[in-house]
Amino acid sequence: MTLAVDPAETSPSPAPLSDLVARTPASSAATRGPGLGRRSAGGAQRAAGRAARRALLDRVREERVHERRTRFSSSLQRATKVFEELTLDDAQAFYEDDMVQRLEELQQAIGTCLESLRGARGNPVRE
């Protein structure tokens, strides 16, 4: 014995499209379109890459400042040693006018440099 079943009676009728749209939340990604929702994985990777590049540039700048500071300190030590070796006892024997002039120019340059450094740190200028 077979029972005859009408397929129209057993399958539910499909919901109208308007019912589906009404049940979809307005904030879903489908209504915002591509790229307007949450940050994509590619965007997060780009942001991480930018942060890594910034960190690398900061490290390079710090290294350059350190290198310049080291070179300056080394030059200052050499200049100090040279000045310590100079004795004014025998200055008249080998000093010439151009040497005295260069020493005066150096003295002015050092004074200007010291004023600038003290001003940058907010220290008062000594006289």
C-alpha positions in Angstrom: 0.0 0.0 0.0 1.3 3.4 -1.0 0.1 6.7 0.3 -0.1 9.4 -2.2 1.3 12.7 -0.7 0.9 15.9 -2.5 4.3 17.7 -2.4 2.6 21.1 -2.2 1.1 20.2 1.1 4.3 19.0 2.8 6.9 21.7 1.8 6.6 25.0 3.4 6.3 28.0 1.1 9.4 30.1 0.8 9.4 33.3 2.9 9.0 36.5 1.0 12.1 38.5 0.4 10.8 41.4 2.4 10.6 39.2 5.5 14.3 38.2 5.1 15.4 41.8 4.7 13.3 42.8 7.8 15.0 40.1 9.9 18.6 41.1 8.8 20.3 43.5 11.3 21.0 46.9 9.8 24.6 46.9 11.1 25.6 43.7 9.4 28.6 43.7 7.0 26.2 42.9 4.1 24.5 46.3 4.3 27.8 48.2 4.9 29.5 46.8 1.8 33.0 45.6 1.4 35.7 47.4 3.4 33.3 49.3 5.6 33.1 46.8 8.4 35.8 45.7 10.8 39.5 46.1 9.9 40.5 43.4 7.5 43.5 41.1 8.2 45.4 43.0 5.5 44.8 46.3 7.2 46.1 44.9 10.5 49.2 43.6 8.8 49.8 47.0 7.1 49.4 48.7 10.5 51.8 46.3 12.1 54.3 46.8 9.3 54.1 50.6 9.7 54.7 50.2 13.4 57.7 48.0 12.8 59.2 50.5 10.3 58.7 53.3 12.8 60.4 51.3 15.5 63.3 50.5 13.2 63.7 54.2 12.2 63.7 55.2 15.8 66.5 52.6 16.6 68.5 53.9 13.6 68.2 57.5 14.8 69.2 56.5 18.3 72.2 54.7 16.9 73.2 57.7 14.8 72.9 60.0 17.8 75.0 57.6 19.8 77.7 57.4 17.1 77.8 61.2 16.8 78.0 61.6 20.6 80.9 59.1 20.7 82.8 60.8 17.9 82.3 64.2 19.5 83.5 62.9 22.9 86.5 61.3 21.2 87.4 64.5 19.4 87.0 66.5 22.6 89.3 64.2 24.4 91.9 64.5 21.7 91.6 68.3 21.7 91.9 68.4 25.5 95.0 66.2 25.3 96.6 68.6 22.7 95.9 71.6 24.9 97.3 69.9 28.0 100.5 69.2 26.0 100.9 72.9 25.1 103.1 74.8 27.4 103.2 78.5 27.4 106.8 78.6 28.6 108.2 78.1 25.2 105.2 79.7 23.3 107.3 82.5 22.0 109.7 80.1 20.3 107.3 78.6 17.9 103.9 80.3 18.0 103.2 82.6 15.1 100.5 85.2 14.6 98.3 83.0 12.5 98.3 80.3 15.3 97.3 82.9 17.9 94.5 84.1 15.6 93.2 80.5 15.0 93.3 79.9 18.8 91.2 83.1 19.3 88.7 81.9 16.7 88.6 78.6 18.4 88.0 80.2 21.7 85.0 82.2 20.2 83.6 79.1 18.6 83.8 77.2 21.9 82.1 80.0 23.7 79.3 80.1 21.2 78.9 76.3 21.4 78.8 76.4 25.2 76.2 79.1 25.2 74.1 77.2 22.7 74.4 73.9 24.7 73.5 75.7 28.0 70.6 77.5 26.4 69.2 74.2 25.0 69.2 72.6 28.4 67.9 75.7 30.2 71.1 76.2 32.1 72.2 79.8 32.8 75.1 81.2 30.8 78.2 81.5 32.9 80.6 84.3 32.4 
